[in-house]
Amino acid sequence: MSDRCRLTDRTGVNTLTGRYRLLVVSLIFFTALGVRLLNWQGAGNEALTVQTSVALNYKHLAGLLRANGLPSLYDASSASSNPDLMGHPPGYPILLSLVYRAVADSDRAIQLLQITLDSLSVVIILLFAFELFPTAIGIIAGLLAGFAPQFSWNSLTLLPDSLAALPVLLALLLIARSRHQNNQSELLSMLAAGALIGVSCWLRANALLLAPFLIGLLLVIRKRTARW
């Protein structure tokens, strides 16, 4: 690769210049999107049958939100008649209600949105790898995530699994990039990363314990004067 399209920073990590990075990012995004669209074409309806009862609970709560607004999340009568409605965070039903409001009860619209956002997750993995590793490793990581069958399949189901990963990946990217920022910008990046982990918890509760571990990571990778 010529010097015009590659730079090497002081850490030895290769980074692409602007237009070449945009080209690589675009190719990875459309590769991931194409893989997911092909799987959607082949198994779209089958994916809708995964954890049907859970998906129906999400859709039922989304219908209540459309009819009654946010108070439906705390409606005691709904919870008593169907306790399963309280078993998951409310972020995904809120998203479903917004999409269904625009495209009436369209599961295919939800799948298309999840496919697109999951393809963006692949791009975030690529950019995160670019921050820490040589360019070739970043491209390999992006391709592996783009072609991974499980990642692709999860984006087709009416479940928040794939969506919950995107905010976490964005949070990690902000933390990785904060190494090159001044103290004020770094603080804003940390606050944004924490907020993104919170967004992920609204979709699925899996990331609840992630924030304390990231705090421990920051205490290790930051200089002593900048840790707190």
Secondary structure, DSSP 4 states (H G I P E B T S, - for coil): --TTSEEE-TTS-EEE-HHHHHHHHHHHHHHHHHHHHHHHHHHHHHHTTTTHHHHHHHHHHHHHHHHH-GGGGG-HHHHHH-GGGGSS-SHHHHHHHHHHHHSTT-HHHHHHHHHHHHHHHHHHHHHHHHHHS-HHHHHHHHHHHHH-HHHHHHTTSSSSHHHHHHHHHHHHHHHHHGGGS-HHHHHHHHHHHHHHHHHHHHH-GGGGGHHHHHHHHHHHHS-GGG--
